């Protein structure tokens, strides 16, 4: 039996990893309508958002690892998760592991190598893809150790969102990449988030040949600390919001929520993700993007905000993950270091997340990272 190729897809928060992945599916299935691709996704917080968005596409299966780092405390979950995907999807052709945006790809590559040996070659690392957000990379390249490590330990870099940033800004990103010692890596520019599947898959990743379990700690990609120094998880903080109501007709006040989306500064807040019940969708931020066709009346929506841009899409006929099922709103806010306490107080005092009309509800805000 041929081994199942595994592609690691990494990149900082909001770089466009899920968008890139969803653009690859139609290409694969145009070549083979029966092609079966599964997604193993790791995300900050305790809310499954992108996996539900992916499940509404033609991905054959999705497994999400929540509230932890896939290269640290969740690394032992990769093997069982792959077994579950293989068991539930007969004839699985490929698995993409999409990281939280704060994971060390070299550590994951070593784990895939170990699993391949332990299973007699059942899995093989196909390559490590890093997505870089050209438009906003300047916002974190000088402060994020993780972003630099992700760029260094990769087989292909996809420069995303360069169209609006312009060629000059793109050249600056290339210069910054050249600043990293010993880095010679292939790169490609996306076309509005799209890249040919022939470039992304089948690259015979160099890390698969080079990285072993006994790689030295000195390279900063194995047994890294969570107690200080280059602690990649401490680069961000996470707020988890839950809005409940005993009234089964309750809907989110989209006007107030829109105000939050407009006010959130990208140097303090990196991502806002939510699943919510609303009487109408929240208008997207980009005027050149066609408005989403809204279902009539109350409906469930998926909200994605990154670097002062957002889109709100109907959830559709997808089985909802238990992390958001049964509540009016579940939201994860990923913030820069030291910003969570200020925004927790602001959300609690200003009523930016609430219900429409006079319906009573209960909002709980917790700092979980």
N, C-alpha and C positions, 0 to 999 in steps of 0.2 A: 504493500500500500504506500502510495506517495506521501511524503511528509506534508503537513499543512504549513504553508508559509505564513509568517507573522510579521506584520509591519508595525513599527512603533511610530506613532504620530505625536510629536511634542511641539512645544512653543508656548510663549508666555500667554497670560490671560488675555482673551479678546483678540488673539492674532488671526483667527478665522479657521481653526482646525476642523470644526464640525462642518462648516460651509464647504471647505475643500473636500472633505470625505463624501459629502452628499453629492458633490458634482462628479465624483468618480464613478458612482454606481450606474448611472445611465450608460456610460461608456463601456463598462464591463459587460452589462447585460445586452448591449447592442451587439457585442461580439459573441456572447453566449447567453441566451435568454434564461437558462437554468443556473447561471452562476450564483453561488451562495456565499455571501460575505457576512461575517458576524463582527459586531463591535463590542469590545471590552473597554469600558470607559471608567476613568477615575476622576472624581470631582471633589473640590472643596465643599464642605458643608454637608447637610443631611437631606438634600432635596434633589431628586432625579429629574432634571430638566432636559438636557440635551439628548439623553437616551430616549425619552418619550418623543422628542422631535424626530430623532432618527428612526424610531419604530414606526412613525407615520409614513416613512418613505419605503423603499423596497429593500431595506436591509433585512437579512433573513433572521437575525436574532441579535438581541442586545442584553448585555449583562453589565450592571453598574456597581462599582465599588465606591461607597460613600464615606465621607467624614474621616479621611485619613490619607496618607501619602502612599502611593503605590510602590515607591521605591524604598519605603521604610517599614512602617508597621503593617502595611497591607501586602508586602511583597510575597508573603506566604500564601496569599489568597489567589494568586495568578493561576497556579496549577489546577486547583479545584474549579475555578471559573472556566478555564479552557475545557476541562473535562465535561462540565455542564453544557457548554455551547456545543461541543461535539456530540454529546448524547442527545440533545434536543434538535439538532439540525443534521440529519443524515446527508452525507455527501458534501460536507462543508468544504469550500474551496480555499477560503482565506480568512484570517482574523486580523483586524486592525485594533491595536491597543492605543487608545487615545488617553494621554496623561492629563493630570490636573492643571498643567501649566507651571508646576513647581516641582517637577520630578527630574531626577538625574537619569538621562537615557542610558548611560553606560551601565548603571546598576541593573536596569531592566534588561539590557542586552545580555548581561551575564546570567540573569535568572532564566531567560529563554534558552540560552545555551545549556544551562544545567538541566532544564526540563527536557530538552532534546536528547541529552545523553541518558537521563533517567528513564525515558520512555522508549529507548531504542530507536531514536530518530523520528519520533512521531511529529515533532515540531521543528521548524527551522526558521531562524531569523532572516527575513528577506532584506531588511534595511531599516535605517532610522531616518525619518523625515522631520525636519524642523521648520516650522512656519514662523516667519518674521513679519510683523506688522510695520511696514515702511513708514506709514503716516504717523504712527505714535511711538516708534521704537526709541526715539530720543527721550521720551518721558520716563524710561526706566533703565536705559542701557548703562547709565553711570552709577546706578545704585543696586542693581540686581545681579548678584553673583550667579544666580541660577541661569539667567538669560545668557550669560557668557559661556557657562558650562554647556548649556544645551547646544549652542552654536558650535562649540569645539568638538563634541562627541556626536557627530552626525554624518550621514552619507550624502544627503541632499538637502539643501536649503531652498525653501520656496519663499520668495519675496512677495508678500501679499499687500493689497491696498496701496499700491504705489501710484495708481492712475491719478488720484486727486492730489497726492503729495508732490508729484512732478519728478522729472529726471534729476534735478539737482539734489533733491532730498534722497532719492534712490542712490545716487553716487556717494552721498555722505554715509549711507548705511554700508555700502561696499567698503568704504574706507575704514569704518569702524570694525567690520569683520576682519579686515586685513591687519588690524592692530593686535589681534589675538595670536600669541606666539605659536608657531608650528602648525597653523591651521591652513590646510589646502583642501577645499571642499567644493564639490559641484554645486551650482545654484541655477535657479530658473525663476523667471518672473511669471506670476499668475496672470490670467486674463479674467479680471473681475472675479477672482476667487477660484477660477478653473485652471487645472493643469492636466495635460494628457496623462492618462492612466499608464501608458507605456513608459513614461518617465518615473512615475512614483512607484510602480510595482515592478518587480523583477530586476532590481538594481544590484543584487548579490552583495549585500551590505558588508563593508569592510570590518565593521565591529564584530560581525558574526565570526570572522576568521581570527580576530586578534584578541578579543577580551576573554579572559578566563576567570574562574572563581577566586584565584589567588592574586588578582590585580592589586598592586600596592595602594595603600591608603593615600600616599602622597599625591596622587593625581586628583584627589578631591572627588572621586566618584564611587567610593565604596566605604561602607561603615561610617558615613558622615554623621556628625553630631547634631543633636537637636537642642543643645544646651547653650549655644552661643556661637560667636565667630561667624562662620559662613553657614549659618543655619537657614536653609532655604525656606522652610515653612514659616519662619518668623518674619519673612518679608511681607506677609499679608496678614490681615485679620478678617474674621468672618462673622457676620451677624445673620442669625436665622429668625425669620418673622413668620408667625402663624396668626391668621385672622379667622376667628370662628364666630358662628351665630347659630342660635337654636331655630331661627326663622329659615325655613327651607327655600324661601324666595330671595334671600339676601344676595346682593351683588356689590362688587367693589365700586367705590366712587372713583371713576376713571379720570375725572377732572383733577382731583387732588393728586392722584398717582402720576398724572401727566406733569403736574407741577414739580414733583420730586425728580422725574426723569430730566426735566429741563434745567433744574437747579444743580444737580449732582455734578461736581467738578471732577474731571478725569485725572487730576493729580492727587485726589483724595479717594476716589472710588474707581475701582477697575472694572467691576462687573456687577450687574443687577440681573438676576434671573428669577422668574416667578411663574407659577401656574395659578390662575385666578378665574373666578366666575364673574362675568360682566354682562351688562345688557347691551353693550356695543364695544367694538375693539378700540384700543388706544391708537390714535393716528401715529404712523411711523415718523421718524425724524427726517428722512430723505425725500425731498419733493420729486426727485427723478425716479423713485421706486413706486411702482403701481400700488394703489391702495388695495388692501386685502379685502376680498369679498367676504362679508360677515354673514354668518348664519342668522336667521330671524330669532329675536328674543334672547333669553338667557343662554349663555354658552360658556364653555371652558376655553381659555386662551393661554398660549405660551408667550411669555414676554422675555426678550433678550435685549439687554443694554450693555454696550461696551464703548468706552471712550467717547461719551456724549452722543452716540448714535444708538437707535433702538428700532426694533420691529416687534409687532404683536400679531401673532397668527392663530387662527382657530386650531384647537387641538384635534378635532376630528374624531373619528370612531376608533380611538386607541384605548386599550385597557390601561387605566391609570395606575401609576406606581403607588405603592402604599405610603410613600413619603408625603404625598399631597392629597390622597384620596379622602373625601369627606369634609374638607375645609374650604372656606370661601377663597382663601389666598394662602399660599406658601411661597415664601421668598427667601432667596439667599443674596446677601450683599457682601461682595469681596472688596475689602478696603486696603489702602496703604497702611503701613505700620503706624501705630499710635492714633489712628483716626476713629476707631470703632466707638469709643466712649462718647466722643463728641456727637457722632451721628446717631447713636442710640438715644441720647437725650433730645436731640433735635426731632427725631421721629416720634418720640413719646409726647413731646410738648406741642408740636405744630399740627398734629393730626393729618400728616401727609398720606397715611395709609388707613383708610376707613371704609365704611359702608355707605351706600346711597340712601338718601331719605332719612327717616327717623328710626330705622331698624337698629336695634342694639346689637353690639358685637363685642368680642373680647380679643384684643391684640396682645400677643406675647412676643417680646423681643429678647433674644438670648445671644450672648457672645459665645461662640463655640470654638473659635481658634484665636 
